[in-house]
Amino acid sequence: MVLQTLFTGFFGLAAIWFGVVVFRTSSMVRSALALLFSQAAIGAMFLAMETEFLGVLQIMMMATEMSIMAIFMVMYMMDPGGLGEMDMSHQKKLAMAAGVLGALAAAGVAALADWGTVAAAAPPTAEQTERLGTEMLGRSMLVFETAGVTILTAMIAATAVAMERRRR
């Protein structure tokens, strides 16, 4: 139990650190990689908390999403490497205030919540995975299929628009 808590805390701190790095770099590619590492750390937190399905799903989805995002950034951004003198941040004071307030709210919820009864009432991990699969493949299946087809259509359309037309 202590080892599980240590790993959960380590990956939580890694997710926060890489989340900060996302906003501290001027390179869009490095920012995307930091976001990938942050989301992978969250997936590792799921694995440390013995929710294997969510952990693997998080890591697989984020790796695919960040790969596609990096490709589109390199294609469409003026300076994806961050080598120019471009400043991509806007409304810094408002963003910092919102971030601090959000962090304080999250810390307050984490500190003031009664976590003991929630953890004691949780079913075994195998039952959690079964319930999640039933929910996803039951009444929500049409939503997931529609979202998947929509994303695939958007990727094909974006690729078609980005391709240079051949001259006859």
Steps between C-alpha positions, in 0.01 A plus 500: 500500500789738579668421168173566317466837675861591414453416132169686485660806659807480275297478180266773626793736556643405161165581334492839671863573409452416134176700502700802612763433233225513234457870569864584570643412158471705182528196273169348395665161444660499846170615645320210331758254633467641852122464474548140383725426800251666735214289368717186505577571867126518566465164326777365722309634802199297386724194473642565848143523636426157344260630235681330216238559233489876555879521523566320174214686329637837616852424379386360163258784428742775598790352303284489186352845557833668568658337193224633278515841667878524451464413130237770449705755696804440282282530187309816591699699758728782393762415762435154652856469632480824700821637351349838411424787733124442498312527830205259506361601839211740545335646810773370730367656822148369449629155409727489805218612729265237357769233539569590862128508583447165328793345686373632832150368427639156406721492810203603715280225360779245545567609859140541614341196333421193706706249301468215749142402419554529126804272503328246725190482280688441173442157344793278402698606193368216282143606573586865427638402159193289427265785594696750290496267198126444537442876518718574197368218286143528620301817466801720413622296203325715240666812641847342480445368148371838381795681656744254340351540152492878540867513602599269212308719254669813633846340468433392141365845413798676658741276312315561173511876554869493591605297195631693205282454195676330210507678169404313188 
